[in-house]
Amino acid sequence: MTSAAVPDGQPGDDGRGGLRTALSGLTTRGRSFLAAGVAAAVCAYVLGQADLLRVGLLLAVLPLICVLVLHRTRYRVATSRLLTPQRVETGTEARVRLRMENVSKLPTGLLMLQDHVPYMLGSRPRFVLDRVEAGGRREVSYRVRSDLRGRFPLGPLQLRLSDPFGMCELTRSFSAYDDLTVVPRTEVLPPTGLFGETAGYGEGRQRTLALAGDDDVIPRAYRHGDDLRRVHWRSTARYGELMVRREEQPQRARCTVLLDTREVAYRGTGPDSAFEWAVSGTASALVHMLERGYTVRLLTDTGSAVPGEGSEGFGGSVQDPADSAGLMMDTLAVVDHSEGAGLSRASDVLRTGGDGLLVAFLGDLDEEQAALVARMRGRAGAAVAFVLDSGAWLTGGSVSGAVEDRVRQLREAGWTALAVPPGARLADLWQQAAGVRAEAAADTPYGGWS
């Protein structure tokens, strides 16, 4: 929720500048009345008609009086904006609530609220408030929706003041704004079986003791509720406070989701392009693996890892899986094509910390990049690749033979690789990959994935 500044009915410049601003706010009706009054006054002077002069003066003075009254009006209003939720998937609506409060001692005249909204989110909302009493509140709302992912600013809010005759309008702008983050749409992926399960990934988990022996113990301070049988008396005597042995710590499964963002690897743009499918698939895989209890990181071809906290950039520990998911989804909301031509940087990251499960979403691969991806399989406990043919996605045709050759090359290196035809559902490919993995595990068990 964002609170805006509180503009004054008189914008703080009481002299000629403020009056000049008020005069510039004359509407078409006000300018017409002023022009007609001046013309009538001139004609009355030329023709010597006193009655026509009175009419001309009335026509000319009325808009000027409205300008002066609106300029001298002193009241203060405060506005706030509440965005619910602040993070939505593509194609999903978010609700924006605007609240205006008259904090002055005078009632307002006719007001119009207008919020600045990017064209991708819809038309610019406008609301007319007839009269707000002193201390009164008004609340209005509108909805926004985007089929494109990204981060879009909402605001600033504009307030238009108008006199009862519609002769003059003045605009006050607030400074506060909010960001709406539109993240990629995710699919619910089916839970699959574990094949060739190995401790340390999949659902096989190791438990490591925090102590190797009585002399090697790493104690911690006693906390209320700790079992007194775990008190380590030697450390207690040494530190002068009650110390207990650490509990066994589970070694959580790791998963790296690699997204190929190279511009040369994708053709076409728009919500139905191959690149957008890869981004959406990456988001689905990240959410699925976090829900399965993995510690997860998002890796791109540029070598950048998100969330970048903890051991070697993995996130999703017991304390902050939601925060890790939010950070990775925010990254995917604004991710764009990279200018790099290769995947060597991502390969370097995986070489130093690539154990666990590796799930890759890849664009077009030439022979050199396919060989590089094949070598990434080395340290991974299990590796799954979804290879897109952007040319087929652009034309709506079938997967080319070159892509099938790349898939075959990855499978020979130990990958569970699948070609992604245009319009495919990731949930179906996920299930299909499980079957491929089950067949391969019968001969060469590299480990399981979930």
C-alpha positions in Angstrom: 0.0 0.0 0.0 1.4 3.4 -1.0 0.4 6.7 0.4 0.7 9.7 -1.9 1.8 13.2 -1.0 -0.9 15.7 0.1 -1.2 18.5 -2.4 -2.8 21.7 -1.5 -5.7 23.2 -3.3 -3.5 26.1 -3.8 -0.2 24.8 -5.2 2.1 26.8 -2.9 2.8 29.6 -5.4 0.4 32.4 -4.3 1.8 35.0 -6.7 1.6 35.6 -10.4 2.9 32.1 -11.2 0.0 30.5 -9.4 -2.5 32.7 -11.1 -0.9 32.2 -14.4 -1.2 28.4 -13.9 -4.9 28.8 -13.0 -5.6 30.9 -16.1 -3.9 28.2 -18.2 -6.5 25.8 -16.8 -9.4 27.5 -18.5 -11.5 24.9 -20.3 -12.9 25.3 -23.9 -16.1 26.5 -22.3 -14.2 29.1 -20.2 -12.2 30.3 -23.1 -15.3 30.6 -25.2 -17.1 32.7 -22.6 -14.1 34.9 -22.2 -13.7 35.4 -25.9 -17.5 36.1 -26.3 -17.4 38.6 -23.5 -14.5 40.5 -24.9 -16.1 40.5 -28.4 -19.4 41.7 -27.0 -17.6 44.5 -25.0 -15.8 45.7 -28.1 -19.0 45.7 -30.2 -20.8 47.6 -27.4 -18.1 50.2 -27.4 -18.2 50.6 -31.2 -22.0 50.6 -31.4 -22.6 52.5 -28.1 -24.9 49.8 -26.7 -24.8 49.9 -22.9 -26.9 46.7 -22.5 -24.6 44.7 -24.8 -21.6 46.0 -22.7 -23.2 44.5 -19.6 -23.7 41.2 -21.3 -20.1 41.2 -22.5 -18.8 42.0 -19.0 -20.9 39.2 -17.5 -19.6 36.7 -20.0 -16.0 37.8 -19.5 -16.0 38.0 -15.7 -17.7 34.7 -15.1 -14.7 32.5 -16.1 -12.3 34.9 -14.4 -14.2 34.6 -11.2 -14.2 30.8 -11.5 -10.4 30.9 -12.0 -9.9 33.1 -9.0 -12.2 31.0 -6.7 -10.5 27.8 -7.8 -7.1 29.4 -7.4 -7.9 30.7 -3.9 -9.6 27.5 -2.7 -7.6 26.0 0.1 -8.1 22.3 0.9 -5.9 19.3 1.2 -6.5 15.8 0.1 -4.5 12.6 0.7 -4.6 9.5 -1.4 -3.3 5.9 -1.1 -3.1 3.0 -3.5 -3.5 -0.6 -2.6 -2.4 -3.3 -5.1 -3.7 -6.8 -4.6 -1.7 -8.9 -5.3 1.5 -7.2 -6.2 2.7 -10.3 -8.2 0.4 -12.0 -10.7 0.8 -14.5 -13.5 0.3 -13.5 -17.1 -3.4 -13.4 -18.0 -4.4 -12.9 -14.4 -6.1 -9.8 -13.0 -4.9 -7.6 -10.1 -7.1 -5.2 -8.3 -6.1 -1.6 -7.6 -7.9 0.3 -4.8 -7.6 4.1 -4.7 -8.6 5.9 -1.5 -9.0 9.7 -1.3 -9.4 11.6 2.0 -10.2 15.2 2.4 -8.0 16.3 5.3 -9.0 20.0 5.1 -11.8 21.8 6.9 -13.6 22.7 3.6 -15.7 20.4 1.4 -14.3 19.9 -2.1 -15.9 20.7 -5.4 -16.0 18.4 -8.4 -12.9 16.1 -8.5 -11.6 13.7 -11.1 -9.1 11.0 -10.2 -6.9 9.6 -13.0 -4.3 7.0 -12.5 -1.4 6.5 -15.0 -1.4 2.9 -16.2 0.8 1.4 -19.0 -1.1 0.6 -22.1 -0.2 -3.1 -21.7 -2.4 -3.2 -18.6 -5.5 -1.6 -20.1 -7.1 1.8 -20.5 -6.3 4.6 -18.1 -8.9 4.6 -15.3 -10.8 7.9 -14.5 -13.3 8.5 -11.7 -15.5 11.5 -11.0 -16.2 12.5 -7.4 -19.0 15.0 -7.0 -18.3 16.4 -3.5 -16.2 15.2 -0.6 -17.1 16.6 2.8 -14.5 17.8 5.3 -12.8 14.7 6.7 -14.7 12.5 4.3 -13.3 9.5 2.4 -14.0 8.0 -1.0 -12.7 4.7 -2.3 -12.8 3.5 -5.9 -11.1 0.5 -7.6 -10.2 -0.9 -11.0 -8.6 -4.0 -12.4 -5.5 -4.5 -14.5 -4.4 -7.5 -16.6 -1.4 -8.2 -18.8 -0.7 -11.0 -21.3 3.0 -10.0 -21.2 5.3 -10.6 -18.3 7.3 -7.7 -16.9 7.3 -5.1 -14.2 4.9 -2.2 -14.8 4.6 1.0 -12.8 1.2 2.2 -11.7 1.0 5.9 -11.0 1.5 8.7 -10.3 -2.1 9.6 -9.5 -3.5 12.8 -10.9 -6.3 14.9 -9.3 -8.3 17.3 -11.4 -10.1 20.2 -9.7 -13.1 21.8 -11.5 -15.5 24.6 -10.7 -19.3 23.9 -10.8 -19.7 25.7 -14.1 -16.9 23.7 -15.9 -15.0 26.9 -16.7 -11.6 25.9 -15.2 -9.7 22.8 -14.4 -6.5 22.5 -12.4 -4.4 19.3 -12.2 -2.5 18.2 -9.1 0.0 15.2 -9.5 1.1 13.0 -6.7 4.5 11.5 -6.6 3.9 7.9 -5.3 3.6 4.9 -7.5 3.5 1.1 -7.2 5.0 -1.7 -9.3 3.0 -4.6 -10.6 5.1 -7.6 -11.3 3.7 -10.0 -14.0 5.4 -13.3 -13.8 5.3 -16.2 -16.3 2.4 -18.6 -16.1 3.2 -21.9 -14.4 1.9 -25.4 -15.0 1.3 -27.9 -12.2 3.7 -30.7 -12.9 2.8 -34.3 -12.0 4.8 -36.1 -9.3 7.0 -38.7 -11.0 8.7 -41.8 -9.7 12.3 -41.9 -8.6 14.6 -44.0 -10.7 18.1 -45.0 -9.6 17.7 -43.0 -6.4 20.9 -41.9 -4.9 21.4 -40.2 -1.5 21.8 -36.4 -1.7 19.2 -35.8 -4.5 15.8 -36.9 -5.6 14.1 -37.8 -2.4 17.1 -39.6 -1.1 18.6 -37.5 1.6 21.6 -37.8 3.7 21.8 -36.9 7.3 25.0 -35.6 8.6 25.9 -35.3 12.3 27.2 -32.1 13.6 29.7 -33.9 15.7 32.2 -36.6 14.9 33.1 -37.5 18.4 33.1 -36.2 21.9 36.2 -34.1 21.3 35.0 -32.9 17.9 31.6 -31.6 19.1 30.3 -28.2 17.9 27.9 -27.1 20.6 25.4 -24.3 20.7 23.8 -22.4 23.5 20.9 -24.0 25.3 17.5 -23.0 24.2 14.2 -23.3 26.1 12.8 -26.7 25.4 16.0 -28.5 24.5 16.4 -32.0 25.8 18.7 -31.9 28.9 20.1 -35.2 27.8 21.9 -33.4 25.0 23.7 -31.0 27.4 27.5 -31.1 26.7 29.0 -30.6 30.2 32.6 -30.1 29.0 31.6 -27.1 26.9 29.2 -25.9 29.6 32.1 -25.8 32.0 34.3 -24.1 29.4 32.0 -21.3 28.3 30.2 -20.8 31.7 26.7 -21.3 30.2 24.6 -24.3 29.4 25.6 -25.8 26.0 24.0 -28.6 24.1 25.0 -30.8 21.2 23.7 -29.8 17.8 21.0 -32.0 16.3 21.5 -33.9 13.1 21.1 -31.7 10.1 19.5 -33.0 6.9 21.4 -32.5 3.7 18.7 -31.3 1.3 18.4 -32.2 -2.3 19.8 -29.7 -4.8 18.4 -28.7 -8.2 19.7 -26.3 -10.8 17.3 -25.0 -13.5 19.2 -23.7 -16.5 17.5 -21.2 -18.8 19.1 -20.6 -22.2 18.4 -16.9 -23.0 20.7 -16.4 -26.0 19.2 -14.3 -28.7 20.7 -16.4 -31.4 18.9 -19.5 -30.0 15.4 -18.2 -30.5 13.3 -16.9 -33.4 10.0 -15.1 -33.1 8.5 -13.0 -30.3 5.3 -12.7 -28.4 3.4 -14.8 -25.8 3.4 -17.9 -28.1 7.0 -17.8 -29.0 9.6 -20.5 -28.1 11.4 -18.2 -25.7 8.3 -17.4 -23.7 7.6 -21.2 -23.5 11.1 -21.7 -22.2 10.6 -19.0 -19.6 7.3 -20.4 -18.5 8.7 -23.9 -18.3 11.6 -22.7 -16.2 9.1 -21.1 -13.8 7.1 -24.2 -13.6 10.1 -26.4 -12.9 11.4 -24.0 -10.2 8.0 -24.0 -8.3 7.7 -27.8 -8.6 11.1 -28.5 -7.3 10.7 -26.1 -4.4 7.4 -27.8 -3.5 9.2 -31.1 -3.5 11.6 -29.9 -0.9 14.7 -29.2 -3.0 17.1 -26.3 -2.6 16.9 -24.6 -6.0 18.8 -22.1 -8.0 18.0 -20.4 -11.4 21.0 -20.3 -13.7 21.2 -18.5 -17.1 23.6 -18.8 -20.0 25.3 -15.6 -18.7 26.5 -17.5 -15.6 24.3 -15.5 -13.2 22.6 -17.5 -10.4 19.5 -16.6 -8.5 18.9 -16.2 -5.6 22.6 -16.2 -5.1 22.5 -16.7 -1.4 23.6 -19.7 0.7 25.9 -22.3 -0.5 26.9 -21.8 -4.2 23.8 -19.7 -4.9 21.1 -22.2 -4.0 18.0 -21.0 -2.3 14.8 -22.5 -0.8 16.1 -23.5 2.6 13.7 -24.5 5.3 13.5 -20.8 6.5 12.9 -19.0 3.2 11.5 -21.2 0.3 8.8 -18.5 -0.4 11.3 -15.7 -0.5 13.5 -17.7 -2.8 10.6 -18.5 -5.1 9.5 -14.9 -5.2 13.0 -13.7 -6.1 13.4 -16.2 -8.9 10.0 -15.4 -10.3 10.7 -11.7 -10.2 13.9 -12.4 -12.2 11.9 -14.4 -14.8 9.4 -11.6 -15.0 12.0 -9.3 -16.6 14.4 -11.7 -18.1 15.3 -10.9 -21.7 17.6 -12.3 -24.4 21.3 -12.2 -23.8 23.8 -11.1 -26.4 26.1 -14.1 -25.8 26.5 -16.8 -28.4 27.5 -19.7 -26.1 26.8 -21.5 -22.9 30.4 -21.5 -21.6 29.7 -19.3 -18.6 26.9 -21.5 -17.4 29.2 -24.5 -17.9 31.8 -22.9 -15.7 29.3 -22.4 -12.9 28.2 -26.0 -13.1 31.7 -27.3 -13.2 32.4 -25.7 -9.7 29.1 -26.6 -8.1 26.9 -28.7 -10.4 26.0 -31.6 -8.2 22.4 -32.6 -7.8 19.6 -32.5 -10.4 20.0 -30.4 -13.5 17.0 -29.3 -15.5 17.8 -27.3 -18.7 15.5 -25.4 -21.1 17.5 -24.9 -24.3 17.0 -23.1 -27.5 18.6 -23.9 -30.9 22.0 -25.7 -30.5 24.7 -25.9 -33.0 27.2 -28.7 -33.0 29.7 -26.9 -30.7 27.1 -25.9 -28.1 25.5 -29.3 -28.1 28.9 -30.8 -27.3 29.3 -28.3 -24.5 25.9 -29.1 -23.0 26.7 -32.8 -23.2 29.7 -32.2 -21.0 27.6 -30.4 -18.4 26.2 -33.8 -17.5 29.5 -34.7 -15.8 28.9 -33.7 -12.2 25.1 -33.6 -12.2 23.3 -36.4 -10.3 20.7 -36.4 -13.0 20.2 -34.2 -16.0 17.0 -33.4 -17.9 16.9 -31.2 -21.0 14.0 -29.8 -23.0 15.3 -28.7 -26.4 13.2 -26.3 -28.4 13.2 -25.8 -32.2 12.4 -22.1 -32.5 12.0 -22.5 -36.3 9.2 -25.0 -35.8 7.6 -22.8 -33.2 7.7 -19.9 -35.7 6.1 -21.8 -38.6 4.0 -24.3 -36.6 5.7 -27.2 -38.3 7.3 -30.4 -36.9 10.6 -30.7 -35.1 13.5 -30.7 -37.5 15.9 -33.6 -38.0 18.8 -31.4 -36.7 17.1 -31.0 -33.3 16.4 -34.7 -33.1 20.1 -35.2 -33.7 21.0 -32.9 -30.9 18.6 -34.7 -28.6 20.2 -38.0 -29.5 23.6 -36.6 -28.8 22.5 -35.5 -25.3 21.0 -38.8 -24.5 24.2 -40.6 -25.5 26.0 -38.3 -22.9 23.6 -39.4 -20.2 21.0 -36.7 -20.4 17.3 -37.4 -20.3 16.6 -35.2 -23.4 13.3 -34.4 -25.2 12.5 -32.2 -28.2 9.7 -29.7 -27.6 7.2 -29.5 -30.4 5.2 -26.3 -30.9 2.3 -25.9 -28.4 3.5 -28.8 -26.2 2.4 -28.9 -22.5 5.3 -29.1 -20.1 3.3 -31.4 -17.8 3.0 -34.0 -20.6 6.8 -33.7 -21.4 7.6 -34.0 -17.7 5.7 -37.3 -17.5 7.3 -38.5 -20.8 10.8 -37.6 -19.5 10.1 -39.8 -16.4 9.4 -42.7 -18.7 12.6 -42.1 -20.7 14.5 -41.8 -17.5 13.1 -45.1 -16.2 14.2 -46.9 -19.4 17.7 -45.4 -19.2 18.0 -46.1 -15.5 17.7 -49.9 -16.2 21.1 -49.8 -18.0 22.9 -46.8 -16.5 21.4 -45.5 -13.2 22.6 -41.9 -12.9 20.2 -41.1 -10.2 16.6 -40.0 -9.8 14.5 -36.9 -10.2 11.2 -36.0 -9.0 
